[in-house]
Amino acid sequence: MSWVSNILVSVSRDDRATVALFNAWLRTEAPRREGVPGLGVGFLNDLTSDPDNAWGGPKQPECDVWGGALNHADLDALLATFAQLPWRIPAATQLLLMDQEESYFRLWMIRDGALRQYAPSPPADDSAW
């Protein structure tokens, strides 16, 4: 059985190398959810560099975005690692995260040296699940 977490990352072009560090960590060192043995939860693909990307419209994207569907990811560890990476332009760094059985992304950004969530918490009545 799997547990999928959808993730999108957008950063300044100056931070492409830092995304590569994060991606290597996801592949080989990222811990899995409690009770799931092993390390590594998946990887990110660059969604915007290839001229044959799947974005709509007559123009090429003017942003750098990576996406992945991670399996059994320990999201607390993922957020902590993301926050501690050596981002050159942390204010432009965005992480969108949607865990399994959720129906919307939560946006995380680095502000004043800390990773902060900029989307609401889940609704009390479970209407968005």
N, C-alpha and C positions, 0 to 999 in steps of 0.2 A: 504494500500500500504506500502511496506517496502523500506528501503534503507540499503543495506548490505555493510559492511566494513569487508574485510578479514584481519586477523591479525595473525602473527606468532611471538613468543617470544622465544629467546634462551639466556640462562644465564649460569653462572658458577653454579656448583652443590651447592656451598655455598650460593646461592641466591634463592633456592627453596622456602623458607619461604616468601621471598619478593614477589615472583610471586603469592603466595597464598593471600597476602595482596592486590595485584593488581586485582586478580581475584574476591575477595570479593567486591572490589570497583566497578568493572564492573557490577556485579550482582545487587548491591543494591543502589549505590550512583552516578554512572556515569550519567551525564546529557545527554539528547538527543539533537539532532539537533534543531535549532531554530524553534519554532512553534509546536513541538511535545511534548505533556505533559508527565509528569512522569519521573521517575528515573530508572536506570538499563537498560543495553543495551545487555546483554548476558553474556557469560562466556567463559573461555578457557578450553580445555581438554589437558591433558598430552599426547603427541603423541609418546613418546620414552621410557617410563618406562616399559610398559607391554611387556612381552616376546612374546605376540601374536600381536604386533603392525603391521601396514601395510607397513612398510619400506621394500624395496627390498634388495636382496643380502643375502649371507649366514651368515652374522654377525649381531649382535645387534648394534644399533647406540651408539656411544660414545659421545653423546651430550644430553643436555636436551632441548626439544622444546615443546612448547604449541601452540595450534592453536584454532581459533574460528571465527565464522561468526557473527559479531555484527549487531544489528539492530538499525538504527537511531542514531548512536553514534556521539556525538560532538567530532570531531577529535582533535580540538585545546585543549579541556579539557583533552582528553585522553593523548595527548602528554605531556601536562604540568604535569599531575599527574604522568605519567611514569617517567619523569625526576626528580621528587622530592621524589621518593620513596627511602628508606634507603638501597640502593644496597651496598653489602659488596665488590663486585668486579665490579665497574661500567664499566671498560674498556672491560669486557667480555659480557656486556649486549647489546643485539640487538633486535630491534623491526622492523619487516617487515610489511608494511601497504599497502593495495590495496583497494581503495574506489570503490564504485559502479561505473560502466561505465568506469573504468580504466582497462588497460590490462597488467599492470606490477606492481610489488611491489616497494615501496620506502624503503630504508634501513635507519634506525635511530640508532645512537650509541651515547653513552655518552663519550665525550672527553673534557678534561680540565674543568670538572664540568658542562658542558652544553650539552644538547641534540642537535645533529647535523644530518642533512640529508646527506647521502652519495650516493645518486642515483640522476640522473638528474631530473630536472623538466620536466613536460610534453612537448612534441615537439610542436613547433609553428603551424605545419600543421595538427595536430590531427591524424597523421597516426598511432599512437600506441593506439588509443582509440578504 
